[in-house]
Amino acid sequence: EVQLVESGGGLVQPGGSLRLSCRVSEYSVSSHDMNWVRQAPGTGLEWFSYISGESGVTYHADSVKGRFTISRDNAKNSLYLQMDSLRVEDTAVYYCMGGHAEHWGQGTLVTVSS
Amino acid sequence: DVVMTQSPLSQSVTLGQPASISCRSSQSLVHSNGNTYLIWFRQRPGQSPRRLIYEVSNRDSGVPDRFSGSGSGTDFTLKISRVEAEDVGIYYCMQDAHWPWTFGQGTKVEIK
């Protein structure tokens, strides 16, 4: 069974940094596209980061471009999200998503507050 | 960015009755490869989203056949032929044809 397990969320002050991890089982991050999606409290979903399984090419939405970086470790079969210069509006549940949304993790909450 | 507009935003349905959700995109979701990339999800309270339909009309494994997706270009529909209690939740459409991928606002389905 495919499993995606996020970790690394928590409380951080505005301007701070956080690194999220997504440990993946039974689904290779090196051969499948992977994404990060977030959901602010009580609101809808926002896709914001993608990494190609084949080439490693990345895309980021304008809302996080220059502040967030998606990466992967093929040996550990894990996906990462480095988040810098965090803002209050980045507060959300962050989901690791496999492929074209066929697999989702359980989410990890990131709270940006002073 | 492609704007995805769902309607209605909430729907109260009697058990056993049909339900229908519309999703319209601000531009065609036909990719350069000829495929149309429109996905439907359901998110139950406190849970992660689950994909139900991909590429407009393809049901994911384990999704009951009372769920069907249809449409083309910019106009899409998710239909539930006979609503069951387990179908409650928020339904989202998402386009994965153009960067950035974008979601509809969500449609809350509840039982009357």
HADDOCK unambig.tbl for C-alpha pairs under 7 A between the chains (distance, minus, plus):
assign (segid A and resid 44 and name CA) (segid B and resid 105 and name CA) 5.89 0.50 0.50
assign (segid A and resid 44 and name CA) (segid B and resid 106 and name CA) 6.68 0.50 0.50
assign (segid A and resid 45 and name CA) (segid B and resid 103 and name CA) 6.42 0.50 0.50
assign (segid A and resid 46 and name CA) (segid B and resid 102 and name CA) 6.82 0.50 0.50
assign (segid A and resid 46 and name CA) (segid B and resid 103 and name CA) 6.79 0.50 0.50
assign (segid A and resid 47 and name CA) (segid B and resid 101 and name CA) 6.12 0.50 0.50
assign (segid A and resid 47 and name CA) (segid B and resid 102 and name CA) 6.51 0.50 0.50
assign (segid A and resid 61 and name CA) (segid B and resid 100 and name CA) 6.06 0.50 0.50
assign (segid A and resid 101 and name CA) (segid B and resid 51 and name CA) 6.37 0.50 0.50
assign (segid A and resid 102 and name CA) (segid B and resid 51 and name CA) 5.75 0.50 0.50
assign (segid A and resid 104 and name CA) (segid B and resid 48 and name CA) 6.69 0.50 0.50
assign (segid A and resid 105 and name CA) (segid B and resid 48 and name CA) 6.97 0.50 0.50
assign (segid A and resid 106 and name CA) (segid B and resid 48 and name CA) 5.63 0.50 0.50
